[in-house]
């Protein structure tokens, strides 16, 4: 197969959770630019519709649907809506994440809320959408984790800034997501579903100048991640070009942990 065909997503239906967020927008953009029909789903339908309208103006096929990842009924409704409207699902991108905790000393109730959405909810939507993917003959699941799921926090990045200690639940869930990826790669193999994971490093989003300087001097390429840095890898893992890659976690941190 020609390499352009290997990397094409033409005719594919892709669901991206949290598609209006920091990494969600470039992920949605990349998949749509590769000719997929992309669904962005989150609790805030209005923000999803704004993203969809923006990309549709460029001739890209992006649709918005609502889902509350922490509500099983909402997940099932999304699954039915995709089936009814589009007939099948080929790829799921687990990108949504809730951040109820603000720091190490946050109340346990915020930890419990994070578990409800980021652990139970993540598994729920993955299992339901995997069933829909399997009904269509198979496909791919891509989990968006983080380097924070692989390494402890480098607190020196926050020296001289107003940023506090990172949230512990984020480290917990992203580490669990990486291991869940390996589990699902085995369990879903007989349904012809590949499962892989991406662990991005820090994404530039207007952080304090001191933080950016602290962080960037530790990265061989000399900067934080930008939106385009995740696009190619997402398309690759969603496409036939990665047909023999399964159960992997790929770190994209500019060489910080080389």
C-alpha positions as CSV (number, residue, x, y, z in Angstrom):
1,X,0.0,0.0,0.0
2,X,1.2,3.5,-0.8
3,X,2.4,5.4,2.2
4,X,-0.2,8.1,1.7
5,X,-2.9,5.5,1.8
6,X,-1.4,4.0,4.9
7,X,-1.6,7.3,6.7
8,X,-5.1,8.2,5.3
9,X,-8.2,8.1,7.6
10,X,-10.6,8.6,4.7
11,X,-13.9,6.9,5.5
12,X,-13.0,6.4,9.2
13,X,-15.3,7.5,12.1
14,X,-13.3,8.8,15.0
15,X,-14.5,9.8,18.5
16,X,-12.3,12.2,20.5
17,X,-13.4,12.9,24.1
18,X,-12.6,16.3,25.4
19,X,-12.0,17.6,21.8
20,X,-12.3,21.2,22.7
21,X,-9.4,21.2,25.2
22,X,-5.7,22.0,25.0
23,X,-4.7,18.7,23.3
24,X,-8.2,17.9,22.1
25,X,-8.3,20.7,19.4
26,X,-5.0,19.7,17.6
27,X,-6.0,16.0,17.9
28,X,-9.4,16.7,16.3
29,X,-7.8,18.9,13.7
30,X,-5.2,16.3,12.8
31,X,-7.7,13.5,12.4
32,X,-10.0,15.6,10.3
33,X,-7.1,16.8,8.1
34,X,-6.3,13.1,7.5
35,X,-9.9,12.9,6.0
36,X,-11.7,11.2,9.0
37,X,-15.1,12.1,10.2
38,X,-14.4,13.3,13.7
39,X,-16.8,13.5,16.6
40,X,-15.8,15.7,19.5
41,X,-17.6,14.8,22.7
42,X,-17.7,16.5,26.1
43,X,-20.1,17.7,28.8
44,X,-20.1,21.2,27.3
45,X,-21.9,20.7,24.0
46,X,-21.7,24.4,23.2
47,X,-17.8,24.4,23.3
48,X,-17.8,21.3,21.1
49,X,-20.1,22.9,18.6
50,X,-17.9,26.0,18.4
51,X,-14.9,23.8,17.6
52,X,-16.8,21.8,15.1
53,X,-18.1,24.9,13.3
54,X,-14.6,26.3,13.2
55,X,-13.2,23.2,11.5
56,X,-16.2,22.8,9.2
57,X,-15.6,26.3,7.8
58,X,-12.3,24.9,6.6
59,X,-14.0,22.0,4.8
60,X,-13.2,19.4,7.6
61,X,-15.8,16.9,8.7
62,X,-16.2,17.5,12.5
63,X,-19.3,17.0,14.5
64,X,-20.1,17.7,18.2
65,X,-22.0,15.4,20.6
66,X,-22.5,15.5,24.3
67,X,-21.2,13.0,26.9
68,X,-20.7,13.1,30.6
69,X,-17.9,10.5,31.1
70,X,-18.9,10.1,34.7
71,X,-22.5,9.1,33.9
72,X,-23.0,5.6,32.5
73,X,-26.4,6.5,30.9
74,X,-24.8,9.4,29.1
75,X,-22.0,7.1,27.8
76,X,-24.6,4.6,26.5
77,X,-26.6,7.5,24.9
78,X,-23.5,8.7,23.0
79,X,-22.8,5.1,21.8
80,X,-26.3,4.8,20.5
81,X,-26.2,8.3,18.9
82,X,-23.0,7.4,17.0
83,X,-24.4,4.1,15.9
84,X,-27.7,5.8,14.7
85,X,-26.1,8.7,13.0
86,X,-22.9,7.3,11.5
87,X,-23.5,3.5,11.6
88,X,-20.2,2.5,13.3
89,X,-17.1,3.7,15.1
90,X,-13.5,3.0,14.0
91,X,-11.3,4.8,16.4
92,X,-11.7,6.1,20.0
93,X,-9.3,8.7,21.4
94,X,-9.5,8.9,25.2
95,X,-8.4,12.5,25.8
96,X,-10.9,13.9,28.3
97,X,-9.8,14.4,31.9
98,X,-11.4,16.1,34.9
99,X,-9.2,18.0,37.4
100,X,-11.2,18.3,40.6
101,X,-8.1,18.3,42.8
102,X,-6.1,21.5,43.1
103,X,-3.1,20.2,45.1
104,X,-1.8,17.6,47.5
105,X,-3.8,18.9,50.4
106,X,-7.2,18.9,48.5
107,X,-10.1,17.2,50.3
108,X,-10.6,13.5,49.8
109,X,-14.0,14.2,48.2
110,X,-12.1,15.7,45.3
111,X,-10.0,12.6,45.0
112,X,-13.2,10.5,44.9
113,X,-14.7,12.7,42.3
114,X,-11.6,12.3,40.1
115,X,-11.8,8.5,40.5
116,X,-15.4,8.6,39.4
117,X,-14.7,10.4,36.2
118,X,-11.1,9.6,35.3
119,X,-11.0,6.0,36.4
120,X,-14.5,4.5,36.4
121,X,-15.7,6.8,33.7
122,X,-12.7,6.2,31.5
123,X,-13.1,2.4,31.7
124,X,-16.8,2.7,31.1
125,X,-16.6,4.7,27.9
126,X,-13.7,2.6,26.7
127,X,-15.6,-0.7,27.2
128,X,-18.8,0.7,25.6
129,X,-17.0,2.2,22.6
130,X,-14.9,-0.9,22.1
131,X,-18.1,-2.9,21.7
132,X,-19.2,-0.5,18.9
133,X,-15.8,-0.7,17.2
134,X,-15.8,-4.5,17.4
135,X,-19.3,-4.5,15.8
136,X,-17.8,-2.7,12.8
137,X,-15.0,-5.2,12.4
138,X,-12.3,-3.7,14.6
139,X,-10.2,-0.5,14.8
140,X,-8.0,1.3,17.3
141,X,-8.1,3.0,20.7
142,X,-5.6,5.7,21.6
143,X,-5.2,6.8,25.2
144,X,-3.8,10.2,25.9
145,X,-1.8,9.9,29.1
146,X,1.1,12.0,30.2
147,X,4.8,11.9,31.1
148,X,3.4,12.5,34.6
149,X,2.1,9.0,34.5
150,X,5.7,7.7,33.9
151,X,7.8,9.9,36.2
152,X,7.4,11.8,39.5
153,X,7.1,15.6,39.5
154,X,10.2,17.6,38.9
155,X,9.5,20.3,41.5
156,X,12.4,22.4,40.4
157,X,10.2,23.4,37.4
158,X,8.1,25.4,39.8
159,X,10.9,27.3,41.5
160,X,10.2,31.1,41.4
161,X,6.7,30.7,40.2
162,X,3.2,30.9,41.7
163,X,2.4,27.3,40.6
164,X,1.9,24.9,43.4
165,X,2.7,21.2,43.7
166,X,1.0,19.2,40.9
167,X,-2.3,17.3,41.6
168,X,-1.7,13.7,42.8
169,X,-4.8,12.3,41.1
170,X,-3.5,13.3,37.7
171,X,-0.3,11.3,38.2
172,X,-2.4,8.4,39.6
173,X,-4.8,8.2,36.6
174,X,-2.2,8.8,33.9
175,X,0.0,6.0,35.3
176,X,-3.1,3.7,35.4
177,X,-4.0,4.6,31.9
178,X,-0.6,3.4,30.6
179,X,-1.0,0.1,32.3
180,X,-4.7,-0.2,31.2
181,X,-3.5,0.3,27.7
182,X,-1.3,-2.9,27.9
183,X,-4.2,-4.8,29.5
184,X,-6.7,-3.8,26.8
185,X,-4.2,-4.5,24.0
186,X,-4.3,-8.2,25.1
187,X,-8.0,-8.4,26.0
188,X,-9.3,-6.7,22.9
189,X,-7.0,-8.3,20.4
190,X,-9.5,-11.0,19.4
191,X,-11.9,-8.3,18.5
192,X,-9.3,-6.8,16.1
193,X,-8.9,-3.7,18.2
194,X,-5.4,-2.2,18.7
195,X,-4.8,-0.1,21.9
196,X,-1.9,2.3,22.2
197,X,-1.0,5.2,24.4
198,X,0.6,8.6,24.0
199,X,2.4,10.4,26.9
200,X,3.0,14.0,26.1
201,X,5.3,16.3,27.9
202,X,4.4,19.9,29.0
203,X,2.3,21.8,26.4
204,X,2.9,25.5,26.2
205,X,-0.3,27.3,27.1
206,X,0.8,30.8,28.3
207,X,2.4,29.6,31.5
208,X,4.5,32.0,33.6
209,X,7.8,33.0,31.9
210,X,9.9,31.6,34.8
211,X,8.2,28.2,34.5
212,X,8.7,28.0,30.8
213,X,12.4,28.9,31.3
214,X,12.8,26.3,34.0
215,X,11.2,23.6,32.0
216,X,12.7,24.4,28.6
217,X,16.3,24.4,29.7
218,X,15.9,20.7,30.6
219,X,14.6,19.7,27.1
220,X,17.2,19.0,24.4
221,X,15.0,20.6,21.7
222,X,14.9,23.7,23.9
223,X,11.1,24.3,24.3
224,X,7.8,23.1,25.5
225,X,5.5,21.1,23.3
226,X,3.3,22.9,20.8
227,X,0.0,21.9,19.2
228,X,1.5,20.4,16.1
229,X,3.8,18.1,18.0
230,X,1.0,15.6,18.8
231,X,-0.8,15.7,15.4
232,X,1.4,13.3,13.4
233,X,1.6,10.7,16.1
234,X,-2.2,10.6,16.6
235,X,-2.8,10.1,12.9
236,X,-0.1,7.4,12.7
237,X,-1.6,5.4,15.6
238,X,-5.1,5.8,14.2
239,X,-4.1,4.7,10.7
240,X,-3.2,1.5,8.9
241,X,0.5,2.7,9.1
242,X,0.6,1.4,12.7
243,X,-1.2,-1.9,12.1
244,X,1.6,-3.8,13.8
245,X,1.9,-1.5,16.8
246,X,-0.1,-2.6,19.8
247,X,0.1,-2.1,23.6
248,X,2.7,0.6,23.3
249,X,3.1,3.9,25.3
250,X,5.0,6.5,23.3
251,X,6.6,9.4,25.2
252,X,6.8,12.7,23.4
253,X,8.8,15.0,25.6
254,X,11.4,16.6,23.3
255,X,14.1,14.3,24.8
256,X,13.7,15.5,28.4
257,X,14.0,12.0,29.7
258,X,16.4,10.7,27.2
